[in-house]
Amino acid sequence: MRLVVWNAGMAVHRKLKFVLNEMHPDFSVLSECAREDVLTKQIPGGGSWNCTKWVGSNKHKGLAVQTSGGY
């Protein structure tokens, strides 16, 4: 099992592809992450991101948990 925890510094859209495609995490916990609908619009070249759980009061700066690999 691989766990990635990252303080995105409100710039997760710039490095998300690297985190998911190069690190292959089973669980990702990203602080200072935009809400899924906002983040999908910010990803270079379009694309999408499936967030398992997101919490926060500011749509641009919350805590996201993403799972993959059957979790």
N, C-alpha and C positions, 0 to 999 in steps of 0.2 A: 504494500500500500504506500502511495506517495502523497504527502501533504505539502501544499505550498501555501505559505502565509506571506502576504505582501501588502505594504502600505503604498497604495497606488498614487498617493499625492495628487488626486484628481486628474491623473493622466493615464488611466488604465487603458483607454482606447488606443494609445500609441504602442503599448507593449503587450496587449492581451494575446495577440497572435503568437508571440514568442512564448509566453507563459503556458498557453494551452497546447501548442503544437510541438514545442521543443522540450518542455519539462514533463509533459504527460501526467499531470496530477490526477489522482483519484478524488481528492478534496482540495478545493481552493478557498481560502478565506482572504478577501480583499477589503481592506479598509480604505476610506476615502474614495469609494467607487460610485459612479453614477448609477441611477436606476436603470433597469434593463431597457426600457423604451428610449431613454435618452442615450444610453451607451450604443445601442444598435445604430442610431443615426450618426454617431461620431466615429464609428469604425471605418478606417480608410478602405475604400473600394466596396463599401456596403457590407453585407454579411450580417450575421446575427450572433447573439450570445445567449445561451440558456442559463438563466440564474435559478438555482434551486430555491434560495431564500435571500431576500434583500430587506433590510430594515434601515430606517432613518427618517428624519423630519425634513431634510433638504434633498431634493431629487438629484442633486449633483454630488452629494457627499454622504454616502451611507456605508453600511457594512454588507458585503455580498458573500454568500456561501454558494459554491458551485460544486456539483458532484458529477462524476462520470465513471465509466467502468463497471456499471451495474449497481452502483451504490445509490 
